[in-house]
Amino acid sequence: MTVGVGRQWNSWDAGDPLAMVHLPTGLCLRFSAFSSADGAYRLLGQGPDVTLLEHASDGAFIRARVAHAGSEMELTYVKPNPHTVCARLRMLRLGEWGLRFWLALEVGFLDLGGGPAPWRPEEPWIAVENPEPMPPDLPPRLIARHRSLWAAIASAEPAVFGGAYAEIATFQDELRSRGYYAPPRSEPDARWGVLRFNAQMHLEIVVTVALGTDRAMAEAGARAALADGRDVGPPPEPEARAAVRDILGWNTVWDSANHRVTTVLTRNWLSGKFAGWGVWLNDMLFHALLAGLVGDFPTARANLAAALEYQSPEGNLACLRTASQEWIDRSQSPIGAYVLWRLYEMTGDRAMLAEHFPVLLRAHRWWREARDGNGDGLIEYGSSATGTGAFVHTKQGAMDESFMDNAPIFDEAAFDPAAHTLTMAEPGLNSLVSLDAQCLARIADVLGEVATATELRASAALLNARIAERLWDGQRQVFAGRHWSGAFVPSLSVTCFYPLLAGAASQTQAEALIERYLSDPAQFGGARVLPSSAHGDPASADNVYWRGRVWPPHLFLVWEGLRRLGRPDLAREVADSAWAMFAPGWHEGRVCRENYHRHDATGDESPDADRFYTWGALIPAMRMIEDGEGAPLPPLARLEEVSP
């Protein structure tokens, strides 16, 4: 077991955010609803109209609202102790006669994968006692056992029916085919138990599940929790910090295929795009940073380990791994050492540095050796001739390495199969490679690797000099992509500001960037600041992914660059602009978008913008840090200056 006792009950089920799951046993507590008006059964957490509200990282308090067939409900979970869960389901509005709107508590054992084979004959089982309708003093109740643990499930008000099923699909199918009066079953060797209620008799359902090392202990715990009857909410949090906490909490799941906890990009993609699980390199690294910022260091470490777990024999960290794809021919622009250093600043965990430093150092050296396609000392995106993933050794594969897959700066670039890279270099990647070296140097200092630290600082200084000289377009007064022919790329990316993050821009260059590009609404300024391509770029009118839309990772990294430059005033303006863009959706519908329209809030609702995407939390994270509400994140000026 890799999850501490206080976190083992949580919303781990990747397919159902409103199910509470106990990881050591797989015991699952969830609710379903059946509307007679439209004959529709659903699990509350599966389907439309689910509003995800508070979510403590350890699952101590979880709240959500659900609409189904014209009715509305609020579901709350609290954990009075690590071995007990209390659930409260309240009807907020009825869309039909309550006697015909049925609610069910479904309790059973999930197959979480990777665990020990069940014992025989004492494999997991659940039973209903008094399964037929009984007098109020003998209501149906559930009792379960998994190896050495007993679980007792009790309800404050008697359920109408109780049943036990070998397969939960039997209950679901009978409800759909025979209606809410379908008689319950009490099957031998059941792994699922059901308590059924209706909304006329039960406008509020309160149930508890308690674990014990014997039956009496479990039943006493369930009764005590019912007697307590309190919904203890999370401690008050500032709004921005609470937003980061909740977004992470809802998107942190149990990856049963790999037997670990990770924070996913969005639950919405797990089945449709990833066939069950997926690790995008830079997303997972941002998730590690975000978890650290709200003090959830177990999740931060888990995400960091997942991001850095696969390094190819060539040395690169894989761009993507899912149940159906491996993109080992490409990486993603390096932010791993930056995230590791930031987490070390928060934790002082030297062992974490020692564990991950060798992998990150090897990956950094891979960038310098494998992605300088023309040998001029600048780094290009590429795709190596290896692996079985989509787009291997193509221009598209190389663009994917940028995590800006269709950015207009790549429109005129070619792919050189002999060099395995694009035939243009751009300032964003080179700045992040430089920052990578600088953060690795600081880590090497802590680990006592003096020679390596010296080598890395010299490498960063040389790369910064090349960025300042070769990627500065003196005519336009901006950092820009440059073809191997020497011509500058006409389109500008928001990554033109990344040399501030690397400390590569001279004071004159930085001032020109701010005056001509950050402050100009026709470039990257305006109410919605820092779009992926300039407001005035014709490609931005496409409004497709990295062509003109505004992205939280860009905002965050440029914000970091402005702080490093010593312009906290401008950094605050970026954070405030980003929050003004984020807050309406969060306040109105608890929406945390993948990306935003560069001008029009009505354009935020796009098929190319997921509505609950984890790195969207980088926006409230900036506000949280600006207001001093989370883990301190000092400006990167603390790194040794390596400007030319």
Secondary structure as UniProt FT lines:
FT   HELIX           5..7
FT   STRAND          9..10
FT   TURN            14..15
FT   TURN            17..18
FT   STRAND          20..22
FT   TURN            23..26
FT   STRAND          27..35
FT   TURN            36..39
FT   STRAND          40..43
FT   TURN            44..45
FT   STRAND          50..55
FT   TURN            57..58
FT   STRAND          61..68
FT   TURN            69..70
FT   STRAND          71..81
FT   TURN            82..83
FT   STRAND          84..93
FT   HELIX           98..100
FT   STRAND          101..109
FT   STRAND          125..129
FT   TURN            136..137
FT   STRAND          141..146
FT   TURN            147..148
FT   STRAND          149..155
FT   STRAND          161..165
FT   HELIX           168..178
FT   TURN            180..181
FT   TURN            188..189
FT   STRAND          192..198
FT   TURN            199..201
FT   STRAND          204..212
FT   HELIX           215..228
FT   HELIX           239..251
FT   STRAND          252..255
FT   TURN            256..259
FT   STRAND          260..263
FT   HELIX           267..269
FT   TURN            270..276
FT   STRAND          278..280
FT   HELIX           281..293
FT   TURN            294..295
FT   HELIX           297..307
FT   TURN            313..314
FT   STRAND          320..322
FT   STRAND          326..327
FT   HELIX           336..347
FT   HELIX           350..370
FT   TURN            373..374
FT   TURN            390..393
FT   HELIX           395..400
FT   TURN            401..403
FT   TURN            405..406
FT   HELIX           408..410
FT   TURN            411..412
FT   STRAND          415..416
FT   TURN            417..420
FT   STRAND          421..422
FT   STRAND          424..425
FT   HELIX           427..446
FT   TURN            447..448
FT   HELIX           450..470
FT   STRAND          472..473
FT   TURN            474..477
FT   STRAND          478..479
FT   STRAND          482..483
FT   TURN            484..485
FT   HELIX           494..497
FT   HELIX           498..502
FT   HELIX           507..513
FT   HELIX           514..518
FT   TURN            521..524
FT   TURN            535..536
FT   HELIX           538..542
FT   TURN            545..546
FT   HELIX           552..565
FT   HELIX           568..589
FT   HELIX           601..604
FT   TURN            607..608
FT   HELIX           614..617
FT   HELIX           618..626
FT   TURN            627..628
FT   HELIX           636..638
//
